[in-house]
Amino acid sequence: MAEEVIPILRVADAAAAVRWYARLGFEFGWEHRFEPGLPAFVEVHRGGVRLFLSEHTGDARPDTLVYLRLNDVDAVAAAFGVSVEEAPWGRELALLDPDGNRLRIGEPTD
């Protein structure tokens, strides 16, 4: 098994969050509920990057900041209508998901 870190982000509506993260190129992986009507715990992935999205109170809190290093910052910027900023370490943009989680998306420069 490869070791990895998987951020957990708190969301109010997992299905809506999956649709929003699909705009970033993430695909739905799986969903778990202890029984119908209870909060969902969902995995989305993009290549080797995975995020857990949780409706469970206490799993995480809104206003979390996650840094994602992705290869196509310009495409993401175009999809969300935001600008790419140049930094000494790479090119970046910032997004806020519908639940208040902050995403900084970067692409390193050579």
C-alpha positions, 0 to 999 in steps of 0.5 A: 500500500502506498502511503498518502494523505487524504484531506477530509472536507466538511460539506452540507450536501455531498451530491452538490459538492461532488458536482462542484469538484467535478468542475475541477476534474475530480471524479466520484469514487464511492459513497458510504452511509450507515443507513439511508437518510444518514449523512454521506461520506464520499470520495472524489479523485483526480489521478492520484489525488483524493479528497473525502467529502463528509456531511458528518458534523465534527469530521472537519470544519468549513474554512479549511485550506487545502493546497492542490498541486495540479497540472492544468491551472490555466484550464481550472482558471478558465472553468471558474473564471478566475485569474492565475497569479504568478508566485516565486514557486509557481502559478496559483489560483484560489477558489472557495467551494460552496461550503466555505472550504478554501482551495489553493491550486498551484502548478510549479514553475521550472 
